[in-house]
Amino acid sequence: MILIDKSEVINGLTVYPDDSSEVTFYVIPNQLTYQFENGVPKFRFLKYRTSSPMLMSNIDRKGAFALSRIQWSVPEDDMRLLKEKLQERFNQVFASKGQQMKSVLIGQLNFISGMASANLKGQMGYAAKEIPSPGSLSPDGQYYAQFAREFTPEASIVFEKTNLDKTTEIQVAYDLIALAKVSPVPQDKIVEWKLSLRGTLPSITSYEGVRWDDHVELMEVYDATFMPLVINIRVNADFDKLLIEDIEVHIEYSHGDVHAAEEFLFRSSQEYARFESFIDGKFRNYKYWYQVHYKSESKIFRSPEVETDVSSLQIDVNDPSLRI
């Protein structure tokens, strides 16, 4: 377990010993980068929009979504030089004592909790919002975290432009809690130790050989499955002149697995109603019929059933012959 009161700086790296193994050390990472896999950084920038006239006015249907994985690490060459220096130190100690040589080990810290945040610097006028629960810190001591961030259309333009200019900077903060020991404390006493890491993540195009276009994807977010059917309904009738008590309008949508029906009652021509349903596939047709109730009469008029796809439905009941 890490011994936090015995740190030292070697070749610019902060190093802590282990409480029970003289050749085991813990190194605090000093390099903040995107995590790479087979030479490719884990970063995607998804720009999305819709061609649906019904949804185009909705600001939430336009913008971008960034997915990334970042990590703190120690450059390989720096780690190699550190291990060589530590090994030389112990080789002398073991030789002076006539003991068998042992290899230096770099231990991994296991964190019991932690938080990470990433904020865009210099883009306050085009604030992007962080998605709730953007990911979690690695539990295996690898110091990586996953982030998701959503952008308005304006913020996505700024973010893309500054990445292409290599001027985007992202401020990253890690606050990690690990179990540790302190020398003056009894050997079996374990404490919680907070490790805070702060740094600036450069733009994705600052890395050699990384092209912005290789990480950008344009998405069409239109999907008929989620398209609503919205029908605005009104009646055109002279209620007083025709002695109309009320007009009942029945609307039904039934395609595939979607079945919705509703009835609306109108007692004046100033009233409005709204029918809503999801649609199945590309089918927008629905059926309707209406019936008119007259004052002091038991007889009613019921219309034939009509199928249509109009979004503004007006029922015209100004024909006196409907009472016959």
HUZI-V386706 format. One record per backbone hydrogen bond with DSSP energy under -1.0 kcal/mol. NH is the residue of the N-H (numbers start at 1). CO is the residue of the C=O. E is the energy in kcal/mol with one decimal. If there is no record, write none. Layout:
# HUZI-V386706
((NH CO E) (NH CO E))
This chain:
# HUZI-V386706
((3 17 -2.5) (4 181 -2.0) (6 3 -1.0) (8 15 -2.1) (10 13 -2.8) (13 10 -2.1) (15 8 -3.2) (16 26 -2.6) (18 24 -1.3) (19 1 -2.7) (24 21 -1.3) (25 105 -2.3) (26 16 -2.9) (28 14 -2.4) (30 73 -1.2) (31 73 -2.3) (33 71 -2.5) (35 69 -2.9) (37 40 -2.5) (40 37 -1.4) (42 35 -2.8) (43 41 -1.7) (44 67 -2.6) (45 215 -3.0) (46 65 -3.1) (47 217 -2.7) (48 63 -2.2) (49 219 -1.7) (55 52 -1.2) (56 52 -1.6) (58 55 -1.9) (61 58 -2.1) (62 59 -1.5) (63 48 -1.8) (64 151 -1.7) (65 46 -2.2) (66 149 -3.2) (67 44 -2.6) (68 147 -2.2) (69 42 -1.9) (70 145 -2.4) (71 33 -3.0) (72 143 -1.8) (73 31 -2.3) (79 75 -2.5) (80 76 -2.5) (81 77 -2.4) (82 78 -2.1) (83 79 -2.5) (84 80 -2.2) (85 81 -2.1) (86 82 -2.6) (87 83 -2.6) (88 84 -2.3) (89 85 -1.9) (90 86 -2.1) (91 87 -2.6) (92 88 -1.7) (93 89 -1.6) (94 90 -3.2) (95 91 -2.3) (96 92 -2.4) (97 93 -1.4) (99 94 -2.8) (105 23 -3.1) (107 25 -3.2) (112 177 -2.4) (113 177 -1.2) (115 175 -2.1) (117 173 -2.2) (119 171 -2.6) (121 169 -2.7) (126 123 -1.6) (129 150 -1.8) (131 148 -1.6) (138 144 -2.2) (145 70 -2.5) (147 68 -2.9) (149 66 -2.2) (150 129 -2.6) (151 64 -3.0) (156 152 -2.6) (157 153 -1.6) (158 154 -2.0) (159 155 -2.8) (160 156 -2.3) (161 157 -2.5) (162 158 -2.6) (163 159 -1.6) (164 160 -2.3) (165 161 -1.9) (167 162 -3.2) (168 162 -1.2) (170 201 -2.1) (171 119 -3.0) (172 199 -2.9) (173 117 -2.5) (174 197 -2.9) (175 115 -2.5) (176 195 -2.9) (177 113 -2.6) (178 193 -2.6) (180 191 -2.9) (181 2 -2.3) (185 182 -1.0) (189 186 -2.4) (191 180 -2.9) (193 178 -3.4) (195 176 -3.0) (197 174 -2.3) (199 172 -2.1) (201 170 -3.3) (206 203 -1.8) (207 204 -1.0) (210 207 -1.9) (215 212 -2.0) (217 45 -2.3) (219 47 -3.8) (221 49 -3.2) (226 223 -1.9) (227 224 -1.1) (229 277 -4.5) (231 275 -3.0) (232 311 -2.8) (233 273 -2.9) (234 313 -2.0) (236 315 -3.8) (239 237 -1.1) (242 238 -2.3) (244 239 -2.4) (245 293 -2.8) (246 293 -1.5) (247 266 -2.3) (248 291 -3.0) (249 264 -2.9) (250 289 -3.2) (251 262 -2.6) (252 287 -2.8) (253 260 -3.3) (255 258 -2.1) (258 255 -2.4) (260 253 -2.9) (262 251 -2.3) (264 249 -2.6) (266 247 -2.8) (271 268 -1.0) (273 233 -2.3) (275 231 -2.7) (277 229 -1.8) (279 227 -1.4) (283 280 -1.8) (286 308 -2.8) (287 252 -2.7) (288 306 -2.5) (289 250 -2.0) (291 248 -2.5) (292 301 -2.8) (293 246 -2.7) (295 243 -2.9) (297 294 -1.2) (301 292 -1.9) (303 290 -3.2) (306 288 -2.9) (308 286 -2.5) (313 232 -2.9) (315 234 -2.5) (317 236 -2.7) (322 319 -1.8) (323 320 -1.8) (324 321 -1.5))
